[in-house]
C-alpha cells in the first residue's frame, strides 16, 4: 500500500545507504510476491492506503504474509509501518461503516473510526521522540483513532497536532525494532534520523554491527526547521 507518496520513504532508505556505499536491493511486495522473497528481506516498509485498498491488501496479508511478518518482527527485523499499515499491524480497524477489519496483531493496539460526523485528524505535526532529544515533523490525515495496549510504548510525544487519537498526546508506537506512525507525506525525508535508525538496526541484525558514517543533513534540518 502506498497511496500518499510514501514511496519517498523507500527512496530515502536507498539513498542514505548508497551515500555510505552500503549495497541495497529494493523488492516491491505485491499480492503475488512469494513468501521466500519476503523472508529474505532485511528491512520492511509498508505504506498507507484508504479503506478499500486496506481491505484488499489485508485479506492477503492475514492469510499469507501476516504470520511471516509477525515472525520477522519478533526476531527483530527493522520495519516501518505508516498510516493504514500502522493500523493494520494492530488487532483490528473498525471503519465508521461496515464490520471490523482484522489486523495482524503484531502491535498491541486497535483503531476505531468514531463516525462520519467526527473531526478528521489532519494537518502538520510536530513531536518529540520519547527517550531521545529528537524533534520530528510530519503530516497526518486519518479518521481512525488508535489506542495502544498497556505494554506497547508510544514512539513520540505530540507538541502540535493530533497523533494517535487526539486525546492522549502520543504519536505512533515502537515494538522491538519496528516503528508504527501516522506521519506520511512521506516521513523519512523530513526526519533522516529515523531513516538512519532503521538502517542501523537492519545492519546490526544482519552483520552484528550497525554503526553508520555521518552524512551532511543541513538541507534536511533546514527543511524541518521551516516546517516547525
N, C-alpha and C positions, 0 to 999 in steps of 0.2 A: 504494500500500500504506500502510495506517495502522491497525495493529492495537492499538497500545499508547498511545493518546491523543496521538499525535504531531501531530494536527491543531492542538494548542495552539501548536506552533511557527509555524504559518501565522497564527494569531490574533495572536501577539506581533509578528511582522513587520508585519502590517497595522496594528496599534495604534501601534507605535512610529513608523511613517510618518505615520499620522493625527495623532498628537500634535505632529508637526513640520509639519503642513499639506502633506505630500507625498502627492499623489493616488496611490491604488493600485487595482488590479483583480485579484481572486483568480480564477484559472481552474483548476478541478479537471481533472486529467489522468486520463482513463479509457482503457479499451481502444478506445473509439470516437473519442477526440479526434483531429481532423485534424492532420496534420504541420505545416501552416502556422500553426495556432493555437499549437502548442508552440514553433515557431520565433520567434514574436512575443514570447515571454516574456523578461523582464529578470533574473529570479531563479527558480531551480528548487529545490523541496524534494521529497524522496522519503522516505517513512517506512518503518517496519518491518512485518514480517509473519512468519507461520510458513511452514514448508517448502512446504505445499500452495499457499498464496497466492503465495509467491515463484515457484513453478514456473509458475503461470498467468500472472502478470504478466511473468515472464521471457520466455516464448515471444513475447509481443507486443513486448516491449522489444528483444529481439535482432533480430527480423525488421523492425520498423518504426521504433521510436523511438530505439533504441540508437545508430545511426550519426549521427542528428541531434544527440542529446545529447552524443555524443563531440565532434562538430564545435563545438558551443556551448561546451563546457568548454575545448577547445583555444583557442578565441577569447577566453577569459577571463570567461565568464559566472559570476556569483555563484551558488553552489549548495551545498546541504547534503544529504548522504545519511546516513540514520540506520539503524543496526542491519542488517536484511536488505538494505536498499538499499545500505548501505556495502559489504556482502559482494558484492552484485550488480554493482557498478561495477568489481570486480576481474576476474581472469581466469576464476575458477571457484569454486563452492562444492561441496564433497564432503560430503553428508549421511552419517550413520552407516549408513543403509540406502539402497540404490539407486545409480544412476550419478551422476557429476558433473553439476551444473547449470552450463552455460556462463554466463560473465559477459560484460559488455560490454567489458572490457579497458581501461576508461578510466583506472583507477588500476593501478599495477604492484603488485598484491597477489593473494593467493589465500587461501581459507578451507577448513579441513577439520575435520570433526567426528571426534574421536578414538574414539568408540564409545559404546554405550548405558550402559556402566559408568563412563564418565568423569564427573568432577565438573562440574556446570553452573556457569558463571561468573555469579553472581547477587549483587546487593546494591548498596548505596550506594557511590559512588566519589568520591574527591577527586583532582584532578590539577592540574598547573600547565602552562599553555600554553608551549610551547617558544619561546624568543626574546622572551617578554613576561612582565612581573611580574604575571600574572593567574592567580588560582586559580579553578578551575571545579569544579562539583559535578554529579552526575547519578546515574542508576540504570541498571545494566546487567543483562541477562538473556539470555545466549546460550550455546549449547553449542559452536558453532564456534570454532575458533582461527584468527585472521587473522595472516598473516605478510606484512610489507612487502618489496618488492623493494629492491635497493641504492640506487636513485636516488629513491625515494619518501620524503618526510620525514614523521615522525610528528607528530601535532597537539599532544600533551601528554605530560608525564611523570607517571606514576601515583604518588600519595602513599599512597592507601589504595584497595584494590580490585584488580581483575584487568587491566582494559584489553583490549588486542587479543587476547592469548593466555595471560595469566597467567605468562609466562616472561620476556619482555624488558623489562617495566616501562613500556611505551608504550601510549598510548590514541589511536586514530584516526589520520588521515592528512590531509595537505594537498597538493593539486596545483593549481597556478595559483591561481585564486580560489575553488576548491571545497574543501569540508571533508567528510570522512567520519568518523563517530563511532559508538560503541556507546551513547552516553548517550541514553536516551529517558525518557519518563515525564511531560512532554517536556523537552527540553534548554534551549530558549531562555528560558522564563520564569524559570529559576533563574540564567541567565547572560546578562544583557542585552548585555554587551559583545560576545558572539558575534553576536547579532542585529544590532547596530549595524555590526559589521564586514561582514556580508553586505550590509546596506543600502547602506553607504558604497561598497563595491566595485561594486555594481549601478549606483549613481548616477554613479560615476566613469566606468564603461564607457559609459553612455548619454549623459552630458552633459559629460564631461571634468572634472567637479568633484564630489567626494564628501564634502565637509565637512558634519558634522551638528551641529545645536544640541544642547547638553547637556539631559538630562532628569533629573528628580528620581527617583533609583533607590534611595532609602533603604529602602523596603519590600523590594525585591528583594535588596539587600545583607544586610538583617537575616535574611531567609529563608535565604540562602546560609550565613550565619554559623551559623544554627541547625542546618542540616544538617551543617556541618563539626564 
